[in-house]
Amino acid sequence: MFFLTTKWRTYKYECFYLREIKSLKEDKEVGSRRVEYYNKERLHQARDYRTPDEVYYGKETSTMNDKILTQN
């Protein structure tokens, strides 16, 4: 339960508390972009520096160093 609570706290903080949301449409877009980033781009240490999509769908990945270099 702790992990889920922490994850949602981070999600709310990064998506909503740091931004001034002006409409429901903008609110949904910000949330969607965050989920998209989390699942497809953000490297996760606990998943051997792979994204959740790579783990779930079994995609072959490049090395961690390649990913870090392409993000910068």
Secondary structure as UniProt FT lines:
FT   HELIX           2..12
FT   HELIX           13..17
FT   HELIX           24..40
FT   HELIX           45..47
FT   HELIX           52..57
FT   HELIX           64..71
//
